[in-house]
Amino acid sequence: MNDGREKDREKDPAEKTGKTPEDASYRIIFETHKKRPLQVRKRLRQIGWSVLLAVLFGCVAACVFARLYPLMLPDGETDSVVIELDPTPTVRPTQTPTSTPSAAPTPTKPPNQVSTPTPTPEATPSPSPAVSPSPTPEPDSKEARAARIRENVLLYEDLRIVAEEPLRALVTVTAVSDVEDWFRAETTSRKTTTGIIVALTGTSYHILTDYSAVENADELYVTFADGMIYSAGLVKADPETGFGIIMVRRFDLKSSTRGAISIARLGNSYALSRGDPVLAIGAPMGYADTVVFGQITSLTNTVAVTDGSYTLITTDMQGTTDGNGVLINLNGEVTGIISRQYGTFGTGGTLSAVSISQLKPLIQNLSNKAPIAYLGIRGQNVSAAAAESFGIPTGIYVTEVEENSPAFLSGIRRGDIIFRLGEREVVELGALRTALVSGIAGTEVVVTVHRLGSDGYVDIEFPVMIGTL
């Protein structure tokens, strides 16, 4: 029965009715296509496996890159910055100038032999009159003046050559910030300062600059010696000293830029003496691309900062309070940093720079993002002469304790004289700063002070948890 019906259905309507195809009627069969039901669990399971595999492959790639990255760097290069520190002199740098000149002219012979050199000058001038008139032109002659001019020209040419390599290490740092005025309208602020390339790691160039110029900047740009501009980022800064390190990725620089710049050679400012010739390059007068020649006039001036002090290298060159740059010796080595924060020193606007040897530990810590130790005191050195005159012990006389600082919370007060930090003797602010940058940030250290009591000075120990910045 069913087979017959199916055969009837399959027959053409015209055959069943006996009508011609023109007269036959047809039935239209409508089909409905239904969507396959969404399998949520299966889809989520597929997404989960995809995410898990992506994370797994990412971790494997990161591990492989971490293993192979040191092999891809040139020989001897790492990501950490190591600055060769200068040994602290046994005598203060400020005393070096006074001892050096006096040692040179002091005769080693007994005083009774001093009369013997007197006939020697009489013997030496006797042959000189016969020789000097013939080759030497007259002092006021045109030939003599021309010779002196040529000597001066050669001198300045030599100074220009000395400054060539350090100038390639100088950069211009531009800080861009979006600020609001009184009417809440946004304006773009731009600050520029000088920076010096102090290190090159496997991935980046590290540049020392003024933190006050780049603080709170939204964008940082560095203009190198060839005029090319690249984006930069802040590595770490020390608001107490006003210095900061910014970096530019090494492989962002074009090969032409990398060939046009150099890394500054940091010299030993402890070896400087009064009267040494120096050059100031950068913007010591407030405008860029300046080279000034002069000499050191003093090494006794210091500037106090929180938890330490820095020696100022004072020169006879003129400067401005907004000047910046570096001080170099005749070997082209950086011996001082000219900073806006410290400006010029003394009357007459003479140019001063912060000792580079004292800044080297800070440069290394900032470049490596190491924590900066913070005690929170300002003080003044009590020398042996002052101790004898005023009847007080030698050490660091505390003139100010910052509120809520580690020193304040431990009980150190104004008038205390610090002379020991842990096991180290610290009788000068420079020694205190050196001790603080030696890796004791975040640890508890016993600070020993002399405190004046009813029966005179007594020694008191204060356990201090050294803070970090």
C-alpha positions, 0 to 999 in steps of 0.5 A, a space after each residue: 500500500 505504501 509503495 503504491 502511494 509513493 509511486 503515485 506521488 512520484 508520477 507526474 500530475 498530468 499522467 494521474 489526471 489524464 490532462 495535458 501538461 498545460 492543464 495539469 495542476 502542481 503542488 509546491 513543497 516548502 522547506 524550512 532550514 533550521 540553524 544548528 543549536 549553538 553549543 556554548 560549552 564546546 565553544 568556551 572549551 575551544 576558546 579556553 584551549 586557545 588561550 592556554 596554548 597561547 600563554 604556553 607558547 608565549 612563556 616558552 618564547 620568553 624563556 627561549 629569548 631570555 636564554 638566547 638574549 645574552 648570546 645575541 649581545 656583543 661580547 662583554 655587554 650587559 644590561 647593567 651599568 658599572 661605573 668605575 669609582 674613584 678611591 676617596 683620597 685620604 686627605 680632603 680634595 680641598 686640601 690638595 691644592 694647598 699642599 701641591 704648590 708648597 711641596 714643589 718649591 720646597 728645597 730638600 737641601 739644608 738651609 745653609 746650602 741655599 747660598 750656593 745657588 746664588 752664583 749659579 744664576 750669575 753663571 747662566 746669564 753670562 752665555 745667554 746674552 751672547 746667544 739671545 740677540 741673534 735668533 730672537 726678534 725684538 719684543 715689539 717687532 711685527 715678527 714677534 707679535 705674529 709669532 705670539 698670535 700664531 701661538 694663541 691660534 694653535 692653543 685654541 685649535 688644540 682646545 677645540 680638538 680636546 672638546 670634540 669628543 666630549 661634545 659628541 656625548 652631549 645631548 639636548 633633552 626636551 620635556 613636553 607636558 600638558 598643563 592647564 591654565 587659570 581658565 582650564 585650557 590645556 597648553 603644551 609646556 616645553 623645557 629643555 636642558 643639557 644631558 651627557 651620555 654616561 653609559 651604554 648597555 646592551 639595550 640602551 644609552 643612559 643619559 645624566 640630566 637635570 631632574 627638575 627639567 624632566 620632572 612630571 613630563 608626559 613625553 621626553 625627547 633627546 636630540 643627539 649630536 647629529 641633530 636626530 631626535 629620538 623618544 626617551 624614557 625616565 629610568 630613575 631620579 633622585 629628587 634630593 640631589 636633582 639628578 636623573 637618568 633617562 634612556 634611549 633604546 639602543 636599536 631605535 637609533 640609526 647607524 648614522 646616529 650611533 656613529 656620530 655620538 660617543 660615551 663620555 669618559 668620566 674623570 677623577 675630580 679628586 686629582 684636580 688642583 687650583 690653577 688647573 685649566 678646564 673647559 666648560 661645554 654645553 650651555 654654561 652661559 644659558 645657550 647651547 653649543 658653547 665652549 669656554 676655557 678657564 681655570 679652577 680657582 677653588 675646591 673648598 666650596 661645598 653645597 649641602 644636600 639631604 644626607 650629604 654634601 658635594 664639592 663644588 669646582 669653582 672656576 674663573 669662567 662666567 656663568 648664569 643660574 640657568 646654565 648647564 653642561 659639563 666641565 672637562 679637563 685637557 684629556 677630554 674627561 668629564 670632571 664636573 657637572 654644571 647643574 641648574 639646581 646649584 647654579 653659580 657660586 659666589 659673587 661675580 657669577 663665576 661658574 661652578 660644577 659638582 664633583 663627578 667623582 662624588 656623583 659616580 655612585 649615584 649615577 650607577 645606582 640611578 642607571 640600575 634602578 637601585 633603591 636610594 637610601 634615605 636618612 633625612 638629615 642635613 648637617 655641617 662638618 665639624 673639623 678638628 680645628 672647629 672642635 678644638 675652638 668650640 669644645 665639641 666632638 668631631 663629626 656631622 653636626 645635625 642642623 635639620 631633621 626632616 619631619 617623618 624621616 627615618 632619622 626623625 622617627 628614630 629620635 635623632 634631633 637637631 644638635 646631635 653629632 653623628 660619627 658612626 653609621 653601623 660599623 663605619 666611621 662617618 665624620 664628614 657628610 661626604 663619607 655619610 653619602 658614600 655609606 648610604 649608597 653602598 646598598 644599605 637602603 631598606 635595612 636597619 642600621 645603628 646610628 651613633 651620635 654625640 648628644 650634649 647632656 648635663 654632664 657634657 657629650 654622651 654617646 647614644 645609639 639609635 636603631 634606624 630603618 634606612 628608608 628608600 627613594 
